[in-house]
Amino acid sequence: MTGKLNYKHLRYFWAVAREGSVSGAARSLGMSAQTVSGQISRLEQTLGQALFTLEGRRLALTDAGRLALRYADTIFQLGEELEDSLQQGELTHSVRFTVGIADVVPKTVSCRLLAPAIEGRHPVRLRCLEGDFDDLLSDLALHRLDMVLTDRPVPSGAQQQFRSFLLARCPVMLFGAGELADRYREDFPGRLDGAPMLLPTRGNVLRSQLDQWLDSEGLRVDIRAEFEDGALLNTFGRQGLGLFPASAFDAADIAETFAAGLIGHVPGVFEHYYAITHARKLQHVGVEAVLASAMPEQGAS
C-alpha cells in the first residue's frame, strides 16, 4: 500500500463493482463518470494494485479487486447496521443475519430452520434472499451472505473455507388433493402405476431418488408436469392436477394449507437440508443459533 486508505474512494469502488460499470455507479451516486473513474484510479494508486480490467467492453474484477470487494462488502454492511441501530435506538445492537435460500427449499422448511436465529438470546435481524445454488455460493464466497440454506452439501473440491452442516433429514411422502388421495391411498404403492404425478425437474436431488424408487417398484407414472420451484409444484398439487411429493417436515402444513391428503410414505427417500457457511462466519450468533437447533433425524423412521 502506497498511502492511507480513503474510505470514500473505497465506496466508489464498491458502487462500480456492484453496478458493473462506471456509468451505472455514477448514476447511483449522482456524480459524473469522469469523477468516479478518477476516484477509482486514486484508490488503485493507494493500494498499489489494479482492481479492474477490461474484458471486451465490460469491466471485470482482478484478483485484487475480488479481495477488495469482499472487504468492502463487510465494511459497508457493518456501517449500514450501525446506522440502523442508532436510528432505531437499538443500543443492544441487533446483528444482521443475511441468509441465501436455494429456490428448491420449501418456504415452511426455511421458516422452521431459521426461526431459532430470530428466537435466540441475541437480537438478530434476519434478511432472506432466494436464488440458484451456484449463485448463492458465489455470494457466500464474497461475504455478501452469512449462510446458505440448501438441499445439498458444498461440492467436494470446492473452496476449503466453506463448511456444510446437515440441519434436517426428512422422509418423503406422497400427497394428493380431493378424490386423488382417496383413489391412490388404498393398496399403496401398488395402485400408483399410471397415476398422474407432479415432480421436480430432472437433476433435482429429490427427483433422482424418486425415479430410483419408482424403478425399483416397477411403477410407470404419468408425469403431468415438472417444476424447479417446489412452491409452484405444491400449488399445482393443491388444484388436484396430480399426486406430489413433499418431505415429512412439511406434512402437517401441506395437509392444512393445501388441503391435500397423505397417500403414503416413500420408503428410503429423504429430503436433506443443509447450512453452508464460511469458516469465518461460524461465530456469527445467527449461524450458531441455527446450527445448535439442527434436527438431522427429523421425522426419520
Phi and psi in degrees as a GROMACS rama.xvg file:
@    title "Ramachandran Plot"
@    xaxis  label "Phi"
@    yaxis  label "Psi"
@TYPE xy
-100.885  4.31923  THR-2
-170.994  -177.501  GLY-3
-80.5779  134.695  LYS-4
-67.2519  127.794  LEU-5
-99.1698  114.639  ASN-6
-70.702  -19.3309  TYR-7
-68.179  -41.3355  LYS-8
-63.2542  -38.7408  HIS-9
-63.0364  -37.6587  LEU-10
-66.7769  -37.4026  ARG-11
-62.2096  -43.5153  TYR-12
-59.2968  -45.3872  PHE-13
-59.1495  -41.9195  TRP-14
-65.2166  -42.174  ALA-15
-64.4434  -43.609  VAL-16
-62.8794  -40.071  ALA-17
-75.0532  -37.3832  ARG-18
-80.9383  -24.7822  GLU-19
87.6455  0.22433  GLY-20
-161.439  156.424  SER-21
-66.8016  -41.4639  VAL-22
-63.6093  -41.538  SER-23
-64.3144  -42.2265  GLY-24
-64.7881  -40.1008  ALA-25
-60.9364  -41.5698  ALA-26
-63.2317  -44.4378  ARG-27
-68.372  -28.4845  SER-28
-90.7674  -11.5031  LEU-29
70.785  35.5972  GLY-30
-129.155  171.028  MET-31
-80.3032  151.678  SER-32
-62.3161  -34.7883  ALA-33
-63.5059  -41.2011  GLN-34
-64.5616  -46.1982  THR-35
-61.9173  -44.8413  VAL-36
-60.3259  -40.243  SER-37
-65.174  -38.4084  GLY-38
-67.5083  -35.744  GLN-39
-65.0788  -42.0092  ILE-40
-60.5873  -40.4362  SER-41
-65.5093  -38.2997  ARG-42
-64.3877  -42.3731  LEU-43
-62.6844  -37.805  GLU-44
-65.5027  -41.3574  GLN-45
-63.0413  -43.6585  THR-46
-81.2351  -19.0684  LEU-47
71.735  23.4997  GLY-48
-141.502  144.505  GLN-49
-77.9266  131.351  ALA-50
-99.9849  -23.2655  LEU-51
-128.948  154.538  PHE-52
-138.004  152.585  THR-53
-85.4929  128.096  LEU-54
-121.588  97.7662  GLU-55
69.1155  -118.838  GLY-56
-104.646  4.1517  ARG-57
-115.003  155.745  ARG-58
-87.1268  136.371  LEU-59
-127.137  146.251  ALA-60
-73.047  138.522  LEU-61
-80.0135  176.946  THR-62
-59.3883  -41.8092  ASP-63
-64.4963  -36.3336  ALA-64
-65.8247  -40.3554  GLY-65
-64.7465  -39.1331  ARG-66
-65.2245  -44.2002  LEU-67
-62.528  -36.5793  ALA-68
-66.021  -39.1585  LEU-69
-59.3153  -45.04  ARG-70
-69.479  -39.4899  TYR-71
-62.635  -41.0046  ALA-72
-56.3182  -48.222  ASP-73
-64.3364  -45.3054  THR-74
-60.6145  -48.8682  ILE-75
-79.7241  -26.8009  PHE-76
-67.4742  -40.195  GLN-77
-64.0337  -38.1355  LEU-78
-62.1749  -40.7241  GLY-79
-64.589  -39.3254  GLU-80
-63.0102  -41.819  GLU-81
-61.2779  -46.1719  LEU-82
-61.4526  -45.0636  GLU-83
-60.3403  -44.4816  ASP-84
-64.8356  -43.5591  SER-85
-69.9994  -38.0104  LEU-86
-65.8095  -33.0983  GLN-87
-96.78  4.54595  GLN-88
68.0976  24.955  GLY-89
-85.6812  78.3469  GLU-90
-69.6574  -16.2653  LEU-91
-78.8173  -13.5606  THR-92
61.9209  95.6292  HIS-93
-77.0079  140.327  SER-94
-94.283  129.587  VAL-95
-72.443  133.021  ARG-96
-125.844  103.183  PHE-97
-100.518  118.461  THR-98
-119.96  130.073  VAL-99
-93.5342  128.759  GLY-100
-113.72  120.03  ILE-101
-61.2073  140.13  ALA-102
-67.6245  -5.70151  ASP-103
-89.364  -9.96031  VAL-104
-83.3947  124.244  VAL-105
-59.3202  147.699  PRO-106
-60.3984  -42.1863  LYS-107
-67.0516  -33.0488  THR-108
-66.7846  -45.3874  VAL-109
-56.723  -44.5316  SER-110
-61.1208  -47.0125  CYS-111
-67.8967  -37.1913  ARG-112
-76.024  -28.1481  LEU-113
-95.9664  -14.7266  LEU-114
-54.5633  -38.3875  ALA-115
-58.5289  -26.8912  PRO-116
-67.8748  -38.2621  ALA-117
-75.9624  -35.0489  ILE-118
-88.0901  -1.39338  GLU-119
-70.4935  175.686  GLY-120
-68.4606  -31.3287  ARG-121
-95.5751  134.502  HIS-122
-63.0125  127.123  PRO-123
-130.526  135.273  VAL-124
-104.508  107.06  ARG-125
-82.1458  134.483  LEU-126
-128.286  118.02  ARG-127
-108.841  133.577  CYS-128
-129.228  134.949  LEU-129
-100.842  151.489  GLU-130
179.85  -176.94  GLY-131
-75.0556  146.181  ASP-132
-52.7807  -50.0712  PHE-133
-64.6845  -39.5907  ASP-134
-65.3858  -40.1952  ASP-135
-65.7108  -38.7891  LEU-136
-65.1072  -36.369  LEU-137
-64.8826  -41.9147  SER-138
-66.1471  -34.1022  ASP-139
-65.2166  -40.7752  LEU-140
-63.9254  -30.8758  ALA-141
-89.6315  6.86681  LEU-142
64.201  24.2094  HIS-143
-81.811  -16.4654  ARG-144
-125.246  151.89  LEU-145
-92.4999  -26.9641  ASP-146
-159.533  153.714  MET-147
-119.99  132.519  VAL-148
-104.873  122.515  LEU-149
-152.784  179.721  THR-150
-103.626  13.202  ASP-151
-149.481  153.461  ARG-152
-76.839  169.373  PRO-153
-63.8739  137.457  VAL-154
-59.1694  144.712  PRO-155
-63.4226  139.808  SER-156
89.539  -4.75064  GLY-157
-72.7887  175.106  ALA-158
-55.4462  136.284  GLN-159
-67.4581  -17.0419  GLN-160
-73.8401  -11.4847  GLN-161
-85.7721  142.948  PHE-162
-127.488  137.259  ARG-163
-110.251  139.723  SER-164
-133.752  127.945  PHE-165
-75.4208  120.373  LEU-166
-95.1537  -37.0288  LEU-167
-156.035  142.965  ALA-168
-125.518  108.706  ARG-169
-118.735  128.53  CYS-170
-60.6329  152.541  PRO-171
-104.473  140.777  VAL-172
-127.595  158.8  MET-173
-101.222  138.832  LEU-174
-125.883  159.299  PHE-175
-152.345  145.703  GLY-176
-90.9161  144.4  ALA-177
59.165  -134.824  GLY-178
-69.3908  -16.657  GLU-179
-61.643  -41.8538  LEU-180
-62.4348  -44.304  ALA-181
-64.6774  -37.9931  ASP-182
-68.8701  -38.7834  ARG-183
-105.429  -3.55524  TYR-184
-71.2138  -37.5074  ARG-185
-70.7484  135.266  GLU-186
59.5842  39.1931  ASP-187
-70.6497  136.519  PHE-188
-97.4108  7.8708  PRO-189
-54.406  -34.4222  GLY-190
-82.7355  1.03612  ARG-191
-74.7402  -12.7001  LEU-192
-60.4142  119.142  ASP-193
84.4409  1.81571  GLY-194
-69.913  144.81  ALA-195
-70.2449  130.393  PRO-196
-132.465  141.44  MET-197
-110.875  125.676  LEU-198
-133.275  158.933  LEU-199
-65.452  160.129  PRO-200
-67.4789  157.942  THR-201
-63.359  144.457  ARG-202
99.5959  -19.6955  GLY-203
-72.1786  141.894  ASN-204
-59.7303  -45.1008  VAL-205
-64.6125  -40.1056  LEU-206
-60.2583  -41.7657  ARG-207
-60.8538  -43.0613  SER-208
-65.3192  -42.2155  GLN-209
-64.9687  -40.749  LEU-210
-60.7995  -42.208  ASP-211
-64.5375  -41.4125  GLN-212
-64.8937  -45.3786  TRP-213
-60.4339  -41.4852  LEU-214
-63.6693  -42.0342  ASP-215
-65.4269  -28.981  SER-216
-89.5965  -3.89655  GLU-217
68.2072  31.7938  GLY-218
-101.529  137.994  LEU-219
-120.376  102.463  ARG-220
-92.287  163.215  VAL-221
-94.8061  99.9698  ASP-222
-77.7782  107.934  ILE-223
-83.5913  -30.6034  ARG-224
-162.297  153.677  ALA-225
-126.929  144.347  GLU-226
-137.283  139.974  PHE-227
-82.5174  -32.9597  GLU-228
-93.5789  115.761  ASP-229
-63.6893  -35.8266  GLY-230
-64.5328  -38.2701  ALA-231
-68.2905  -38.7306  LEU-232
-58.1378  -47.1377  LEU-233
-63.474  -36.1051  ASN-234
-64.2599  -43.2713  THR-235
-63.8292  -38.5992  PHE-236
-62.9342  -37.5642  GLY-237
-61.3558  -30.0549  ARG-238
-80.3364  2.15675  GLN-239
75.0422  25.5023  GLY-240
-87.9201  -3.12756  LEU-241
165.925  163.095  GLY-242
-72.4999  151.171  LEU-243
-145.333  148.324  PHE-244
-90.0705  149.848  PRO-245
-156.336  152.807  ALA-246
-74.4382  155  SER-247
-62.6806  -25.1929  ALA-248
-56.6033  -26.6189  PHE-249
-101.366  -4.63837  ASP-250
-52.8003  -51.7391  ALA-251
-64.3917  -40.9943  ALA-252
-64.9001  -39.6563  ASP-253
-67.7017  -44.4213  ILE-254
-59.6591  -38.1523  ALA-255
-83.4214  -50.5165  GLU-256
-74.0061  -40.788  THR-257
-102.448  4.39119  PHE-258
49.6705  43.4299  ALA-259
-112.327  142.703  ALA-260
-96.3774  146.258  GLY-261
-72.1957  131.408  LEU-262
-99.9262  -45.341  ILE-263
177.615  161.175  GLY-264
-84.9082  135.837  HIS-265
-93.4105  102.709  VAL-266
-64.3814  136.685  PRO-267
80.1095  1.05852  GLY-268
-111.264  127.44  VAL-269
-133.863  149.88  PHE-270
-99.7479  132.602  GLU-271
-115.507  135.491  HIS-272
-121.392  128.324  TYR-273
-120.449  151.28  TYR-274
-106.109  128.465  ALA-275
-116.088  129.801  ILE-276
-141.659  165.396  THR-277
-81.3563  143.561  HIS-278
-53.9594  -33.3101  ALA-279
-74.7622  -11.3654  ARG-280
-99.2108  3.05702  LYS-281
-63.6658  -23.3213  LEU-282
-91.6369  0.2344  GLN-283
-64.2815  134.419  HIS-284
-62.6243  -33.1935  VAL-285
-68.1192  -44.6677  GLY-286
-62.1174  -44.6502  VAL-287
-59.3649  -42.7062  GLU-288
-65.0508  -42.2042  ALA-289
-66.4807  -45.4463  VAL-290
-66.4006  -35.5859  LEU-291
-67.3927  -23.3781  ALA-292
-101.287  14.5406  SER-293
-58.4888  142.512  ALA-294
-127.506  68.3001  MET-295
-60.6407  -20.6655  PRO-296
-112.496  25.3416  GLU-297
-53.2263  120.338  GLN-298
71.8492  5.01516  GLY-299
-64.9418  147.478  ALA-300
